[in-house]
Amino acid sequence: MLPAAVLTNLDELTKLTEEASVALALAEFYNPEKLSFLGVHNELRNALFHVMKMVEVRDKKDEKNEFKAYNNEFNAAKSHLRRAGCDAYELLCISCIKDIEGLLVKYDHEDITIAFPGYYEIRKTALEVKHKVAEMKQNKDLKSKSVETLFEHYFNQAALLIEHVKRINEYIPAIIEIQREKRKKKWKEQLISVGIAVVIAAVAFVLGKLT
């Protein structure tokens, strides 16, 4: 049976694994190209390697009667799991921001404004989140005990972006309908213009014959 301390540490690693796995699943689901992020998978694989080594050396003490090898493996496993979670959330945020910036790029600015006037406020929010994520990435400390709070911050930013992406997708049919109506109106105007031109030409022809 594993010592109580080892079981406690494994519980901590299990929680980190669950959080990192959720982040990875979201990142890959909301990725427009539906890519797999090998870097994150590699971090999870490395974490598993250190967990196995951690269990393997659990009873080994050094000359100072300390479990240095065990602690090193435990800390390495934590670092890899934390990096996996943070990297996955960063990728998730990047994917959502790309969607927010690109989903409506092929539609006319005027049509977007009519159907979805709040879109450009969302674009502003996405830019602010982009800056926040970049700042978090630059200042994160994977050895800090507060990294789980960092996960929460990442998740909150990602959740906000995901809701914006869903909202944009909901408005796309309305934008398409506006485009369709504008095309119909333009077609009718062109048809009327052609009809008027034909009538004018016919009248001119008749008048020319009478004179």
C-alpha positions as CSV (number, residue, x, y, z in Angstrom):
1,M,0.0,0.0,0.0
2,L,1.3,3.5,-0.9
3,P,2.2,5.8,2.0
4,A,-0.4,8.4,3.0
5,A,1.8,11.3,1.8
6,V,2.1,9.7,-1.7
7,L,-1.7,9.2,-1.9
8,T,-2.3,12.9,-0.9
9,N,0.2,14.0,-3.6
10,L,-1.5,11.7,-6.2
11,D,-4.9,13.3,-5.3
12,E,-3.4,16.7,-6.0
13,L,-2.0,15.5,-9.3
14,T,-5.3,13.9,-10.2
15,K,-7.1,17.2,-9.7
16,L,-4.5,19.0,-11.8
17,T,-4.9,16.3,-14.5
18,E,-8.7,16.7,-14.6
19,E,-8.4,20.5,-14.9
20,A,-5.7,20.3,-17.6
21,S,-7.8,17.7,-19.5
22,V,-10.9,19.9,-19.5
23,A,-8.8,22.8,-20.8
24,L,-7.4,20.6,-23.6
25,A,-10.8,19.3,-24.6
26,L,-12.2,22.8,-24.8
27,A,-9.2,24.0,-26.7
28,E,-9.5,21.3,-29.3
29,F,-13.3,21.5,-29.6
30,Y,-13.3,25.3,-30.2
31,N,-10.3,25.2,-32.5
32,P,-11.6,26.3,-36.0
33,E,-9.2,23.9,-37.8
34,K,-10.0,21.1,-35.4
35,L,-6.4,20.5,-34.7
36,S,-4.8,18.4,-31.9
37,F,-2.3,20.3,-29.8
38,L,0.7,18.1,-29.6
39,G,2.6,20.4,-27.2
40,V,-0.2,20.0,-24.6
41,H,-0.4,16.2,-25.1
42,N,3.3,16.1,-24.7
43,E,3.2,17.9,-21.3
44,L,0.5,15.4,-20.1
45,R,2.7,12.5,-21.3
46,N,5.7,14.0,-19.5
47,A,3.7,14.4,-16.3
48,L,2.7,10.7,-16.4
49,F,6.3,9.7,-16.7
50,H,7.2,11.7,-13.6
51,V,4.2,10.3,-11.7
52,M,5.5,6.8,-12.4
53,K,9.0,7.7,-11.3
54,M,7.5,9.4,-8.2
55,V,5.9,6.1,-7.2
56,E,9.0,4.2,-8.1
57,V,11.3,6.2,-5.8
58,R,8.8,6.8,-3.0
59,D,10.9,5.0,-0.4
60,K,14.3,6.1,-1.5
61,K,16.1,8.5,0.8
62,D,19.3,10.5,0.2
63,E,22.3,11.0,2.5
64,K,20.3,13.6,4.4
65,N,17.5,11.2,5.1
66,E,15.3,13.1,2.8
67,F,13.0,12.0,-0.1
68,K,14.7,14.3,-2.5
69,A,14.2,12.1,-5.6
70,Y,10.5,11.7,-4.8
71,N,9.9,15.4,-4.2
72,N,11.7,16.2,-7.5
73,E,9.5,13.9,-9.4
74,F,6.4,15.1,-7.7
75,N,7.3,18.8,-8.4
76,A,8.2,18.0,-12.1
77,A,4.8,16.2,-12.6
78,K,3.0,19.2,-11.1
79,S,4.9,21.6,-13.4
80,H,4.0,19.6,-16.5
81,L,0.4,19.5,-15.6
82,R,0.2,23.1,-14.8
83,R,1.9,24.0,-18.1
84,A,-0.5,21.7,-20.0
85,G,-3.5,23.4,-18.4
86,C,-2.2,27.0,-19.0
87,D,-1.1,26.2,-22.5
88,A,-4.4,24.7,-23.4
89,Y,-6.3,27.7,-22.0
90,E,-4.1,30.1,-23.9
91,L,-4.8,28.1,-27.1
92,L,-8.5,28.1,-26.4
93,C,-8.5,31.9,-26.0
94,I,-6.5,32.4,-29.1
95,S,-8.9,30.2,-31.1
96,C,-12.0,32.0,-29.8
97,I,-10.4,35.4,-30.5
98,K,-9.7,34.3,-34.1
99,D,-13.3,33.2,-34.5
100,I,-14.6,36.5,-33.1
101,E,-12.3,38.4,-35.5
102,G,-12.9,36.2,-38.5
103,L,-16.5,34.8,-38.4
104,L,-18.0,37.9,-39.9
105,V,-15.1,39.1,-42.1
106,K,-16.9,38.2,-45.3
107,Y,-20.0,40.2,-44.4
108,D,-20.6,43.8,-45.2
109,H,-20.0,46.2,-42.3
110,E,-23.4,47.9,-42.8
111,D,-25.2,44.5,-42.7
112,I,-23.4,43.5,-39.5
113,T,-24.3,46.9,-37.9
114,I,-28.0,46.5,-38.8
115,A,-28.3,42.9,-37.6
116,F,-25.9,42.8,-34.7
117,P,-25.0,46.3,-33.5
118,G,-23.2,44.8,-30.4
119,Y,-20.6,43.0,-32.5
120,Y,-18.0,45.7,-32.5
121,E,-18.3,45.9,-28.7
122,I,-17.5,42.2,-28.6
123,R,-14.5,42.8,-30.9
124,K,-13.3,45.4,-28.3
125,T,-13.8,42.9,-25.5
126,A,-11.9,40.2,-27.4
127,L,-8.9,42.6,-27.8
128,E,-8.9,43.3,-24.1
129,V,-8.9,39.6,-23.3
130,K,-6.1,39.1,-25.8
131,H,-4.0,41.6,-23.8
132,K,-5.0,39.9,-20.5
133,V,-4.0,36.5,-21.7
134,A,-0.7,37.8,-23.1
135,E,0.0,39.4,-19.7
136,M,-0.9,36.3,-17.8
137,K,1.3,34.2,-20.1
138,Q,4.2,36.5,-19.4
139,N,3.8,36.7,-15.7
140,K,2.7,33.1,-14.8
141,D,4.8,31.1,-12.3
142,L,4.3,27.4,-12.7
143,K,5.9,26.7,-9.4
144,S,3.6,28.9,-7.5
145,K,0.8,27.4,-5.3
146,S,-1.5,30.0,-6.8
147,V,-1.3,28.5,-10.3
148,E,-4.8,26.9,-9.7
149,T,-6.1,30.4,-9.3
150,L,-4.5,31.2,-12.7
151,F,-6.4,28.3,-14.2
152,E,-9.6,29.9,-12.9
153,H,-8.6,33.3,-14.5
154,Y,-7.9,31.5,-17.8
155,F,-11.2,29.6,-17.6
156,N,-13.2,32.8,-16.9
157,Q,-11.6,34.6,-19.9
158,A,-12.2,31.6,-22.1
159,A,-15.8,31.2,-21.0
160,L,-16.4,34.9,-21.9
161,L,-15.0,34.4,-25.3
162,I,-16.9,31.1,-25.9
163,E,-20.2,32.9,-25.2
164,H,-19.3,35.7,-27.6
165,V,-18.5,33.1,-30.3
166,K,-21.9,31.4,-29.7
167,R,-23.6,34.8,-29.9
168,I,-21.9,35.7,-33.2
169,N,-23.0,32.4,-34.7
170,E,-26.6,33.1,-33.7
171,Y,-26.6,36.4,-35.6
172,I,-25.1,35.1,-38.8
173,P,-28.5,33.9,-40.3
174,A,-29.9,37.4,-39.7
175,I,-26.9,39.0,-41.5
176,I,-27.4,36.6,-44.4
177,E,-31.1,37.4,-44.6
178,I,-30.3,41.2,-44.7
179,Q,-27.8,40.5,-47.6
180,R,-30.5,38.4,-49.4
181,E,-33.1,41.2,-49.0
182,K,-30.6,43.8,-50.2
183,R,-29.8,41.7,-53.3
184,K,-33.5,41.3,-54.0
185,K,-34.1,45.0,-53.7
186,K,-31.1,45.7,-55.9
187,W,-32.4,43.2,-58.5
188,K,-35.8,44.8,-58.5
189,E,-34.3,48.3,-58.9
190,Q,-32.2,47.0,-61.8
191,L,-35.3,45.4,-63.4
192,I,-37.3,48.6,-63.0
193,S,-34.4,50.6,-64.5
194,V,-34.2,48.2,-67.5
195,G,-38.0,48.4,-67.9
196,I,-37.9,52.2,-67.9
197,A,-35.1,52.2,-70.4
198,V,-37.1,49.8,-72.7
199,V,-40.2,52.0,-72.4
200,I,-38.2,55.2,-73.2
201,A,-36.6,53.5,-76.1
202,A,-40.0,52.3,-77.4
203,V,-41.6,55.7,-77.1
204,A,-38.6,57.3,-78.8
205,F,-38.9,54.8,-81.6
206,V,-42.6,55.4,-82.0
207,L,-42.2,59.2,-82.0
208,G,-39.4,58.9,-84.5
209,K,-41.7,57.0,-86.8
210,L,-44.5,59.6,-86.5
211,T,-42.2,62.6,-87.3
